[in-house]
Amino acid sequence: MMRALICRALAGAGVETFSAVDGVDALESLEGRPPPDLVVCDLHMPRMGGIELISALRTRGFTNGIILLSGEDDAGVVAQARAAGATRRLPKPFTVPDLIAAVKSEIDKQTAA
């Protein structure tokens, strides 16, 4: 349900989206496609969590932004996410305006680079 709400909010802000059930599904969905401008993923997902997904994306050469959604404020988890290649962490709970601002900021970084 949260995934659908996030996609709807971003679509309403003019951001094209696609969603995946978990990290494994995300990697499979990205095969053979041009890389997206940004990936937004949760820390905890079935089969493959956010940190593992971020590492896998970076290993495969993905260089664009990655926002990790996480309710955990454990410094170790945050450090792991950064080390894996997350460009931003959006703490839960967040508001729709917070989400949209974070996404647009990360996308703007890509176009400015």
C-alpha positions as CSV (number, residue, x, y, z in Angstrom):
1,M,0.0,0.0,0.0
2,M,2.8,2.4,0.9
3,R,4.5,1.7,-2.5
4,A,1.3,2.6,-4.3
5,L,0.9,5.8,-2.3
6,I,4.5,6.9,-3.0
7,C,4.0,6.3,-6.8
8,R,0.8,8.2,-6.9
9,A,2.3,11.1,-5.0
10,L,5.3,11.3,-7.3
11,A,3.2,10.9,-10.4
12,G,1.0,13.8,-9.2
13,A,4.2,15.9,-8.9
14,G,5.1,15.0,-12.5
15,V,7.7,12.3,-11.8
16,E,7.4,9.2,-13.9
17,T,7.6,6.1,-11.8
18,F,7.6,2.3,-11.8
19,S,7.5,0.1,-8.8
20,A,9.0,-3.2,-7.7
21,V,7.9,-5.6,-4.9
22,D,11.4,-5.9,-3.4
23,G,15.1,-5.6,-4.3
24,V,15.2,-8.8,-6.4
25,D,12.1,-7.6,-8.4
26,A,13.7,-4.2,-8.8
27,L,16.9,-5.6,-10.3
28,E,15.0,-7.9,-12.6
29,S,12.8,-4.9,-13.7
30,L,15.8,-2.8,-14.5
31,E,17.5,-5.4,-16.7
32,G,17.6,-4.3,-20.3
33,R,16.2,-0.8,-19.6
34,P,17.9,2.5,-19.6
35,P,18.8,3.4,-16.0
36,P,16.3,5.5,-14.2
37,D,17.2,9.0,-13.0
38,L,16.7,7.9,-9.4
39,V,15.9,4.8,-7.3
40,V,13.8,5.1,-4.1
41,C,13.9,2.0,-1.9
42,D,13.0,0.9,1.6
43,L,15.5,-0.4,4.1
44,H,13.4,-3.4,4.9
45,M,12.0,-5.4,1.9
46,P,11.5,-9.2,1.4
47,R,14.1,-11.2,-0.4
48,M,16.6,-8.3,-0.7
49,G,16.6,-5.3,1.5
50,G,17.6,-1.7,0.6
51,I,21.3,-1.9,1.5
52,E,21.7,-5.0,-0.5
53,L,19.8,-3.5,-3.5
54,I,21.9,-0.3,-3.3
55,S,25.1,-2.4,-3.3
56,A,23.9,-4.5,-6.2
57,L,23.0,-1.4,-8.2
58,R,26.3,0.2,-7.6
59,T,28.2,-3.0,-8.5
60,R,26.2,-3.1,-11.8
61,G,27.4,0.5,-12.6
62,F,24.3,2.5,-11.6
63,T,25.6,6.0,-10.9
64,N,22.4,8.0,-10.4
65,G,20.9,8.9,-7.0
66,I,19.4,6.4,-4.6
67,I,17.1,7.5,-1.7
68,L,16.8,5.1,1.1
69,L,13.5,5.2,3.1
70,S,14.1,4.2,6.7
71,G,12.5,4.5,10.1
72,E,15.8,3.5,11.8
73,D,18.1,6.1,13.1
74,D,20.8,3.7,14.1
75,A,24.1,5.4,13.1
76,G,25.5,2.0,12.0
77,V,22.6,1.4,9.6
78,V,22.9,4.9,8.2
79,A,26.6,4.5,7.7
80,Q,26.1,1.1,6.0
81,A,23.6,2.7,3.6
82,R,26.0,5.6,2.8
83,A,28.9,3.1,2.3
84,A,26.7,1.0,0.0
85,G,26.1,4.1,-2.2
86,A,22.8,5.7,-0.9
87,T,22.9,9.4,-1.8
88,R,20.2,10.4,0.7
89,R,18.2,8.9,3.5
90,L,14.6,10.0,4.0
91,P,13.6,9.2,7.6
92,K,10.2,7.7,8.3
93,P,7.6,8.9,8.9
94,F,7.8,11.5,6.1
95,T,5.3,13.8,4.4
96,V,4.4,13.8,0.8
97,P,6.0,17.2,0.4
98,D,9.2,15.9,2.1
99,L,9.3,13.0,-0.4
100,I,8.7,15.1,-3.4
101,A,11.3,17.6,-2.3
102,A,13.9,14.9,-1.7
103,V,13.2,13.2,-5.1
104,K,13.3,16.5,-7.0
105,S,16.5,17.5,-5.3
106,E,18.2,14.3,-6.2
107,I,17.0,14.5,-9.8
108,D,18.2,18.1,-10.0
109,K,21.6,16.9,-8.9
110,Q,21.7,14.5,-11.8
111,T,20.8,17.2,-14.4
112,A,23.3,19.7,-12.9
113,A,26.2,17.2,-13.0
